[in-house]
């Protein structure tokens, strides 16, 4: 008796189906992790851009104040017109301020420069009130009354 072995090519075996499902799952999982990481990066980038915009806007307003007056009148205008709250500073010749805009905490530091009529300006924008890592930071030197 001869047995002829025939291969059944009309269907798939259970093992072939399981292997294909496992491969598809691995591929989809890889792409999902890339999409999730991309979404996180995009959100972080958006937060940094927003914080930078806020810092730049505040920098421009303070620059305009510095062009139109002296240091002491500028301090008053920062408090009154820009609505900054003045903080106590331990360093002489240094003024610190804080303000909240759209849930972002802005810390501003003015320090007198060694040249008369000039001062350092540092603006930091944080997501939390007592944040340790700023989302944006800008620095410049202002010439008062120029």
Protein Blocks (a to p, Z undefined) as FASTA:
>chain_A
ZZdddddfkbccfklmmmmmmmmmmmmmmmmmmmmmmmmmmmmmmmmmmmmmmmmmmmmm
mmmmmmmmcfklmmmmmmmmnopacdddfbghiacddddeehiacdddddddfbghiacd
dddddfbfkbcbdfbdcdddddehZZ
